[in-house]
Amino acid sequence: MLVYGVEDSFVYEHAAMYDYTQKELWDAVKAVGGAMVQAHPYRREKNALLDTAMLDGVEVNCHPLYHHTHMTEMVEIAAKHNLALTCGGDYHHDSPRPHCGTYLPDDIASTRRALADYLLITPTTSLLVHEPHTENPFRITYTRGEGIVIE
């Protein structure tokens, strides 16, 4: 789970958050105005999507060790449930670094709160997606509740 918009004190107050149910984590994150995005829901299995009623977004995963980004499925889920769509490489120094990510506007302040607010309210995001086993990444524009345009 990716949690945005919390301060360091949140992490200390919720040191056992890895043991929380989705609802417990959702309640804690929402109590401080944060955002919750499920990281790479289908990375290992198709039935790993959590309850979308307690998610603010889902992530397209572009890690090169996995065989598929599941971008189509993530776009469909995000659009159907009016969720934010993000993209990440899940890079932990274990593989070549993928070329991917979520583009953020230059005017977002460098605060945790500003990023969470952006994810919670922006109607359109732009992502760079790099499918495994392909040479070049491509850019998409996602409109919340609608779908994508591949650029």
C-alpha positions, -999 to 999 in steps of 0.1 A, spaced: 0 0 0 12 35 -8 2 61 17 5 98 8 1 129 29 11 117 64 38 131 86 66 111 103 46 112 135 19 91 117 44 63 111 54 64 148 19 64 160 10 35 137 41 14 140 21 -18 136 3 -6 105 16 -36 85 -7 -57 107 -37 -34 101 -67 -45 81 -74 -24 51 -102 -7 70 -80 1 100 -54 16 77 -80 35 57 -95 50 88 -61 60 102 -50 76 68 -83 94 63 -82 107 99 -52 128 89 -64 137 54 -41 113 35 -44 93 4 -42 55 -1 -31 39 -34 -28 1 -38 6 -6 -52 7 -31 -81 -25 -50 -73 -20 -77 -99 18 -81 -97 16 -117 -83 -20 -128 -88 -52 -115 -105 -73 -116 -73 -52 -93 -52 -72 -61 -57 -84 -48 -24 -117 -32 -16 -119 -2 -40 -143 16 -16 -113 20 7 -88 31 -20 -80 65 -35 -61 50 -64 -43 20 -80 -8 18 -94 4 6 -128 37 -13 -120 65 -12 -145 91 -33 -127 111 -52 -153 112 -84 -133 75 -89 -137 61 -99 -171 32 -75 -174 22 -40 -161 -15 -49 -162 -20 -14 -174 -53 -21 -192 -68 -37 -161 -56 -9 -138 -71 17 -161 -104 -1 -162 -105 -5 -124 -95 32 -118 -120 45 -143 -149 22 -130 -143 33 -94 -133 69 -101 -98 63 -86 -65 80 -92 -41 62 -114 -4 63 -106 27 45 -121 58 33 -104 88 11 -110 89 -6 -76 127 -2 -79 147 -16 -50 182 -18 -67 173 -54 -78 171 -48 -115 177 -23 -143 159 9 -135 127 12 -155 117 44 -172 83 52 -158 64 73 -133 37 98 -126 42 133 -139 35 160 -114 28 197 -121 56 221 -113 34 241 -89 29 213 -64 47 224 -32 73 200 -19 51 188 10 35 155 18 1 172 20 3 188 -14 10 154 -31 -19 137 -13 -42 166 -22 -32 164 -58 -39 127 -60 -72 131 -43 -86 159 -64 -69 160 -98 -92 149 -127 -63 141 -151 -29 126 -146 -1 119 -170 20 87 -167 51 73 -184 46 35 -187 73 11 -197 60 -24 -205 85 -52 -197 104 -65 -226 99 -34 -247 125 -9 -256 106 24 -253 82 37 -226 51 56 -237 31 84 -222 -6 82 -213 -30 107 -200 -57 93 -177 -89 111 -169 -105 100 -137 -137 80 -143 -132 79 -181 -100 62 -193 -67 69 -211 -53 85 -242 -20 71 -254 3 98 -266 
